[in-house]
């Protein structure tokens, strides 16, 4: 029985295979063979194409197969990923714009406005800090500066959520994903709807919320067949 780990970074995607019976890693690959580009259309901006991430994940599985790894033995997949990036998609899980990734600083002002509007004490109690430059603030930036794109948004996800969705064909996020997005209410242990309300954004953009650990979704049969 094999376990596969996917590490979605901002420079590459790594896949490793762990043999549960032998309790050891048996194979690891990196894709692409060159460093992934980061688009910086303006100073302080940083974007990547989520569809490229998915392409590199698929390429990684092909590399594993080329190394004689029997992928039919894979019982589970775990995903680690670059934190608090914004991936927004339509209902078909197609990104409506490039991902605004972790090192993009354009949304700092938006986060500060939310923090001041809601109040420091309430933010500290609910989300344990400021919306800052986290995912919620990035989403607000898109709403304010790219309204024609925002109208197309069905789901807001984190980078790892997007890869999971491509595997399962089901939009989901986790409680830890909402936490790093500055959208988890630690006081009441639920979605921080107050933050979304102050941004005038419907909670309908938040996909199904699943626990951090455990079985979150099943690989879609067609995806399993393709891989």
C-alpha positions as CSV (number, residue, x, y, z in Angstrom):
1,X,0.0,0.0,0.0
2,X,1.4,3.4,-1.1
3,X,0.9,6.9,0.1
4,X,1.7,9.9,-2.2
5,X,2.7,13.3,-0.9
6,X,2.3,16.3,-3.1
7,X,4.3,19.5,-2.2
8,X,3.0,22.5,-4.2
9,X,5.7,25.2,-3.8
10,X,6.1,28.5,-5.6
11,X,9.3,27.2,-7.4
12,X,8.4,23.6,-8.1
13,X,6.0,20.7,-7.4
14,X,7.4,17.6,-5.6
15,X,5.8,14.2,-5.3
16,X,7.0,11.4,-3.1
17,X,5.8,7.9,-2.6
18,X,5.8,6.2,0.8
19,X,5.5,2.4,1.1
20,X,3.4,1.8,4.1
21,X,4.4,-1.9,4.4
22,X,8.2,-1.1,4.4
23,X,7.6,2.2,6.3
24,X,10.0,4.1,3.9
25,X,10.0,6.5,1.0
26,X,10.6,4.6,-2.2
27,X,10.5,7.3,-4.8
28,X,10.5,11.1,-5.2
29,X,10.3,13.4,-8.2
30,X,10.3,17.1,-8.9
31,X,8.5,18.9,-11.7
32,X,9.0,20.9,-13.8
33,X,12.7,20.5,-14.6
34,X,13.1,24.3,-14.4
35,X,12.0,26.8,-11.7
36,X,8.3,27.8,-12.1
37,X,8.0,31.4,-13.1
38,X,6.3,34.0,-11.0
39,X,4.6,36.9,-12.9
40,X,5.1,40.3,-11.4
41,X,3.1,42.7,-13.6
42,X,3.7,45.5,-11.0
43,X,6.1,46.1,-8.2
44,X,4.9,44.0,-5.2
45,X,2.7,41.7,-7.3
46,X,3.2,37.9,-7.6
47,X,1.0,35.6,-9.6
48,X,1.0,32.1,-10.9
49,X,-1.3,30.1,-13.2
50,X,-3.1,27.3,-11.1
51,X,-3.6,25.3,-14.3
52,X,0.1,25.1,-14.6
53,X,0.3,23.7,-11.1
54,X,-2.1,21.0,-12.0
55,X,-0.2,20.2,-15.2
56,X,3.0,19.8,-13.1
57,X,1.2,17.5,-10.7
58,X,0.1,15.3,-13.6
59,X,3.6,15.4,-15.0
60,X,4.8,14.2,-11.6
61,X,2.5,11.2,-11.6
62,X,3.8,10.4,-15.1
63,X,7.4,10.6,-13.8
64,X,6.5,8.2,-11.0
65,X,5.1,5.7,-13.5
66,X,8.2,6.0,-15.6
67,X,10.1,4.9,-12.5
68,X,8.0,1.7,-12.3
69,X,5.9,2.9,-9.4
70,X,2.6,1.0,-9.5
71,X,0.1,3.8,-8.9
72,X,-2.8,1.4,-8.5
73,X,-1.3,0.7,-5.1
74,X,-1.8,4.3,-3.9
75,X,-4.3,4.3,-1.1
76,X,-4.2,8.0,-0.1
77,X,-2.8,11.3,-1.2
78,X,-1.7,14.2,1.1
79,X,-1.1,17.7,0.0
80,X,1.2,20.4,1.4
81,X,1.2,23.8,-0.4
82,X,2.3,27.4,-0.5
83,X,0.3,29.3,2.1
84,X,-2.5,31.9,1.8
85,X,-2.6,32.2,-2.0
86,X,-5.9,33.1,-3.6
87,X,-7.4,30.8,-6.3
88,X,-10.8,31.8,-7.6
89,X,-12.7,29.6,-10.0
90,X,-16.0,29.3,-11.9
91,X,-18.5,26.5,-11.2
92,X,-16.4,24.2,-13.4
93,X,-13.3,24.7,-11.3
94,X,-11.7,26.8,-14.0
95,X,-9.6,29.7,-12.6
96,X,-11.0,33.0,-13.6
97,X,-7.7,34.8,-13.1
98,X,-4.1,33.8,-12.1
99,X,-3.5,33.0,-8.5
100,X,-2.4,35.9,-6.3
101,X,0.2,34.0,-4.3
102,X,1.6,34.4,-0.8
103,X,4.4,36.9,-1.6
104,X,2.1,39.4,-3.4
105,X,1.6,42.5,-1.3
106,X,-1.1,44.4,-3.2
107,X,-3.9,43.7,-0.7
108,X,-2.2,45.2,2.4
109,X,-4.3,48.3,2.3
110,X,-7.5,46.3,1.9
111,X,-6.6,44.2,5.0
112,X,-5.9,47.3,7.0
113,X,-9.3,48.8,6.1
114,X,-11.1,45.7,7.2
115,X,-9.1,45.6,10.5
116,X,-10.1,49.2,11.3
117,X,-13.7,48.8,10.3
118,X,-14.3,45.7,12.4
119,X,-12.1,46.8,15.2
120,X,-8.8,45.4,16.6
121,X,-10.3,43.6,19.6
122,X,-13.0,41.8,17.6
123,X,-10.4,40.7,14.9
124,X,-8.0,39.5,17.6
125,X,-10.7,37.5,19.4
126,X,-12.2,36.0,16.2
127,X,-9.3,35.5,13.7
128,X,-6.4,36.0,16.1
129,X,-5.0,38.9,14.2
130,X,-5.5,41.2,11.3
131,X,-6.8,40.2,7.8
132,X,-3.5,41.8,6.7
133,X,-2.3,40.5,3.4
134,X,-4.0,37.1,3.7
135,X,-6.4,35.5,1.3
136,X,-9.5,37.3,2.4
137,X,-7.9,40.6,1.7
138,X,-6.7,39.4,-1.7
139,X,-10.3,38.5,-2.5
140,X,-11.5,41.9,-1.5
141,X,-8.8,43.5,-3.8
142,X,-10.2,41.5,-6.7
143,X,-13.7,42.7,-5.9
144,X,-12.7,46.3,-5.8
145,X,-10.2,46.4,-8.7
146,X,-11.5,43.7,-11.0
147,X,-15.3,43.7,-10.6
148,X,-15.9,42.1,-14.0
149,X,-13.7,39.1,-13.0
150,X,-15.2,39.0,-9.5
151,X,-18.7,38.5,-11.1
152,X,-17.4,35.2,-12.5
153,X,-16.3,33.8,-9.1
154,X,-18.1,30.7,-7.9
155,X,-15.4,29.4,-5.4
156,X,-12.5,30.8,-3.4
157,X,-9.9,28.3,-2.6
158,X,-6.3,28.0,-1.3
159,X,-3.6,26.5,-3.7
160,X,-3.8,23.1,-2.0
161,X,-7.6,23.2,-2.2
162,X,-7.4,23.7,-5.9
163,X,-5.1,20.6,-6.5
164,X,-7.4,18.6,-4.3
165,X,-10.4,19.8,-6.3
166,X,-8.7,18.8,-9.6
167,X,-8.2,15.3,-8.1
168,X,-11.7,14.9,-6.7
169,X,-13.6,17.3,-9.0
170,X,-15.2,18.7,-5.9
171,X,-14.6,22.2,-4.4
172,X,-13.6,22.1,-0.8
173,X,-11.5,23.9,1.8
174,X,-10.4,23.1,5.3
175,X,-10.6,24.8,8.7
176,X,-6.9,25.4,8.5
177,X,-7.3,26.8,5.0
178,X,-9.9,29.3,6.3
179,X,-7.6,30.1,9.2
180,X,-4.7,31.1,6.9
181,X,-7.2,33.0,4.8
182,X,-8.2,35.1,7.9
183,X,-11.7,33.6,7.6
184,X,-11.9,31.2,10.6
185,X,-13.7,32.4,13.7
186,X,-11.7,30.8,16.5
187,X,-14.2,32.0,19.2
188,X,-17.2,30.3,17.7
189,X,-15.4,27.6,15.7
190,X,-17.0,28.5,12.4
191,X,-16.6,30.6,9.2
192,X,-15.8,34.2,10.1
193,X,-18.8,35.6,8.4
194,X,-18.3,39.0,10.0
195,X,-15.2,39.4,7.8
196,X,-17.0,38.5,4.6
197,X,-19.9,40.8,5.6
198,X,-17.6,43.8,6.0
199,X,-16.1,43.0,2.6
200,X,-19.7,42.8,1.2
201,X,-18.9,39.3,-0.1
202,X,-21.4,36.4,0.1
203,X,-20.3,33.3,2.0
204,X,-21.5,31.3,-1.0
205,X,-17.9,31.7,-2.4
206,X,-16.7,29.4,0.3
207,X,-16.8,25.8,-0.8
208,X,-17.6,22.8,1.5
209,X,-15.5,23.0,4.6
210,X,-13.9,19.7,5.7
211,X,-11.7,18.8,8.7
212,X,-7.9,19.4,8.5
213,X,-7.1,15.7,8.8
214,X,-8.7,12.5,7.7
215,X,-10.5,11.5,4.5
216,X,-11.6,14.8,2.8
217,X,-12.7,13.5,-0.6
218,X,-12.3,10.6,-3.0
219,X,-10.3,10.7,-6.2
220,X,-12.7,11.0,-9.1
221,X,-12.7,7.7,-11.1
222,X,-12.0,9.5,-14.4
223,X,-9.0,11.3,-12.9
224,X,-7.7,8.1,-11.4
225,X,-8.0,6.4,-14.8
226,X,-6.2,9.3,-16.5
227,X,-3.3,9.2,-13.9
